[in-house]
Amino acid sequence: MAHPFEIPEILCLICEQAQRSDLARLLTLSRLFFECAMPFVWKNLPVSAPMILLRLLPDSDRYLNTNLGTTLVETLLESLRPLDSQSLTRFNLYAPFVKRIVRHHRNKQSNVAWNRLLNLVDVRPILPNLEALGVSLAADNQFSPCQGFIPCLKAYLSPTLVEIDNTRATDAYLYMEPLTLARLLSGIAQECPHLSTLKLQSATGRPYIEEIHGSDELARSLGKFCDLRVVRLGLAALDPKVIVVLASLPNLESLSLNESSLPGTMPGSDEDLDPLSISLPPGSFPALQHLGIYVHYGFEIAYDIWGITGLVRGLTSVSVHALDNCPRTQLCELIRAISQSSPWVTSLHIECTRAPEIALLSDEIVDCLALLPLQHLRLSGKDTADRWDYYGGELLALALPKLESLQIRGYSFSFTNLTHMAKYMPWLRTLSIPVRANMDWPLAHELHMLMLAPSPSRLELQFLSCNFATCFPAVAGFENPDEAVEAVAA
């Protein structure tokens, strides 16, 4: 009888479930295990990827000291010469297994290591089978992009690359001229013809209050990506020439638009331009399901977006992220606009954790939510620490009886709230909420009076301390919200 570790199918199942660190320790177990585990161990490298890859080179200790002064770093880089093929034997063995890396341009140690690696390995692309690249385009000045990053990015571009994601949260303050972005995208399109995900945070700022230069070039560059499914850009995407190109992409399923937090003209000032007026031809955005917006200055631009019928008419999923001010009345108005212009929306995510306190569970907002045929709802915010009487328990359950998935952060619930949800939400399958375990919970001998029955729902309850000071912690946003929302939309 064959040993389990001699059967490739069993080894692959083990590798799929095991931790990467455990797999790395077992690589020398057998040749067959090595071949099965290698793709799982090297598939996704952390930010320390250049240091890991440098260790594959001869005399690696010489290159791994990244704490040198600027002059010494430059001197060492100038002295480095590309290694010959024999010296790259180990590197060439492992590099093809790397599918995902992150390159943060403002990480000094990582930059030094990457620069050394790129000097020593002159093969391009340096990782031939790379599929996903996480980047940060920010320079030391947070309001401008790093121009030098454009040629640097080329070392990672390959025909296998399908995802480029600006993963650094602080890049929400980035501003990139549309012409600069167009040149960057043109280079990416040339090397990565099958790119399906392009997320560049707030690049290109707030065009609705500034004249756009380079919109023609930006439109032409975006038009080269025929396979795009997920796009996240700044509001330059709303330029009439650019949005017409986006509207013609046959596979675009998710579009997110960022409003940059930039000094200068603010919405509502005397320098504001007229509201957006964009008319799209019939058949625009044939595959679009999800639209996300990230706003800093209230929801004025969001109202304009929901006035573009060809963009919002067929949506089934919407996410709204308020990065600063989030007035309740404006949010209610936006939800009403969504219900009128996007009547098929069944999935909604509202994220207000960075904004001042707002009662997302107030009766006004819940009444507006009831206007939509929601099946999936995610609310993330924060309320004042002295608010114990939440509107959202019974009212929310009565208003949204067809919910299948409910996730809430920043507001705690009581046992009574749970009973209302159980009574009025018969289709609920996933519930993830903070729960306040205090005196209203029944005692053990009282449970039989509740006539409890088995439920098909998956419940994730976050129990909070009864201590007053800790009942309302500062709760961050959902983990990987964009990916989760896009999965629902798909």
C-alpha angles and dihedrals in degrees: 000000000000119000111248090239089058094060111086094206092055091046091053091051090051091049092050092056103034127091115259091236090056092049091051091056091051098048092104093052093097141333091253093050089048091054093047097044100041096081091050095047096049102031098093117029122191127231087281089067095120092054090049092049093046089059088065090066127084115263089014095165088070091064101038099076101101097165096084125125120264094258093049091047092053092046092051092048092052090052095051118101129188113272122240123251094262091056089051096054096108093039092052089050096055104029095075090061094060110102103162134033138160122225113190106186093203094056100103099196092045091048092053091050094046092049091052092047093049090051093049097044110047096176112118126240088033091204104038099194100039112148105173128035123188112199144173116212095187122117127201088282101069093206095060134052125244104258091195090062093073096072090036091058091059091074090070100041117109139154089257094059111110103161135049114176128180093218101176112102094207089063086080083090093053122119121195124177111244090237091055091047090048091055091048092050092046090057091047092050091052093055101030108043094164099052109146103171123049117172117168101162114221097345110152097028126216111339096171089079099034135055111257118230116191098022091133091055091044091052092049092049094051090048090065092068104083096166100051113139102161125036131176118179142142124273093278082088085075093064105119093240093047098045092050089058092047089048090057096055104112098207103038107131104160129036124179124186125200129204108210120227096232133158114247135055114020126206110266095034125122090257095062117123124227117285118276115281111188127159118194126199121249114279094033118155094009095180102030113130106153132049122183128187130193112195134183104178107046126281104295093113090046090058089054091049092054088053090066098090097188090055102047105026098093100036121134098175132044133178124191120193117187106197096182130352116028113174113194094225092053092049090052090050091051093050089051090050090051092050091051100043100030104035094163096062109130098162123059131174120186116186118187103150093121094048126082118275113301129174100234088174095055118129091248094057094041090052089053092048089055089065090072127071090237123184098162122039129176120181123180123175144105133256133199114285094236096057108106099154106076120194092205105076110078094006093056092047093050094045097050108034094153096060115132097177128030124178123173132175130183098031125079125219134208132223089259090057089054092052090053091051091049091050101043104029105063094162096053111127103161124039122175114171140136110257125208106218102202140128097306092072113104121249120247094259090051096057094087089062091063093065092221119199132192114272130205090216124113106225125199109184123185107204115209129204117260088228106118094224093054102039092090108040122177099264121201122222123278117290110259094351096169094052091048093049092047090050090054090047092052 
